[in-house]
């Protein structure tokens, strides 16, 4: 269950909202596909030319993202969980997540169709 969201986001989220069905399309897609370990659904979350930055490594385009996700995301996908929104705007959000034993910050950018154009994953401070 998503914990408190501390920032009012212009795309339906409100302070102290708890329901996962209120996630922006791009983030809901990412979370659902990751936790179900469905690589095809996962890839459907991204544009063809999307960019994934995993700490200091960059993967450009769906082929590169798919290879990385098959090796590093899908095997432990059930361990992914959004904790809270930290900031956001139309087409952008920064969230705090649990990934395995780590707390991380996920930065999402998406297009008008709700497809992820860029993501950046970083360890939380």
Residue pairs with C-beta under 8 A, 6 or more apart in sequence:
1 18
1 20
2 17
2 18
2 19
2 20
2 23
2 82
2 83
2 84
3 18
3 83
3 84
4 16
4 17
4 18
4 84
5 13
5 14
5 15
5 16
5 17
5 18
5 84
5 85
6 15
6 84
6 85
6 86
7 13
7 15
7 85
7 86
7 87
7 88
8 14
8 15
9 24
9 85
9 88
9 89
9 93
10 88
10 89
10 90
11 24
11 88
11 90
12 22
12 24
13 22
13 23
13 24
13 85
13 88
20 28
20 31
20 82
21 28
23 31
23 82
24 93
24 108
24 110
24 114
25 110
25 114
26 45
26 108
26 110
26 114
26 115
26 116
27 82
27 93
27 95
27 108
29 41
29 44
29 45
29 114
29 116
30 42
30 45
30 108
30 116
30 119
31 80
31 81
31 82
32 41
33 39
33 41
33 42
33 44
33 45
34 42
34 73
34 74
34 77
34 80
35 77
35 78
35 80
35 81
36 77
37 74
37 75
37 77
37 78
39 66
39 69
39 70
39 74
42 69
42 73
42 74
43 62
43 65
43 66
43 69
45 115
45 116
46 52
46 62
46 65
46 115
46 116
46 117
47 111
47 115
47 116
47 117
48 61
48 62
49 60
49 61
49 117
50 60
50 61
50 62
50 65
50 115
50 116
50 117
50 118
50 119
51 58
51 59
51 60
51 117
51 118
51 119
52 58
52 59
52 60
52 64
52 65
52 68
52 118
52 119
52 121
53 59
53 118
53 119
53 120
53 121
54 68
54 72
54 121
55 121
55 122
55 123
57 68
59 65
59 67
59 68
73 80
76 99
76 100
79 98
79 99
79 100
80 97
80 98
80 99
81 97
81 98
82 95
82 96
82 97
83 95
83 96
83 97
83 98
83 103
84 95
84 96
85 93
85 94
85 95
85 96
86 94
86 95
86 96
86 105
87 93
87 94
88 94
91 109
91 110
91 111
91 112
92 107
92 108
92 109
92 110
93 107
93 108
94 105
94 106
94 107
94 108
95 105
95 106
95 108
96 103
96 104
96 105
96 106
96 124
97 103
97 104
97 105
97 106
98 104
102 123
102 124
103 123
103 124
104 121
104 122
104 123
104 124
105 121
105 122
105 123
105 124
106 119
106 120
106 121
107 118
107 119
107 120
107 121
107 122
108 116
108 118
108 119
109 116
109 117
109 118
109 119
110 116
110 117
111 117
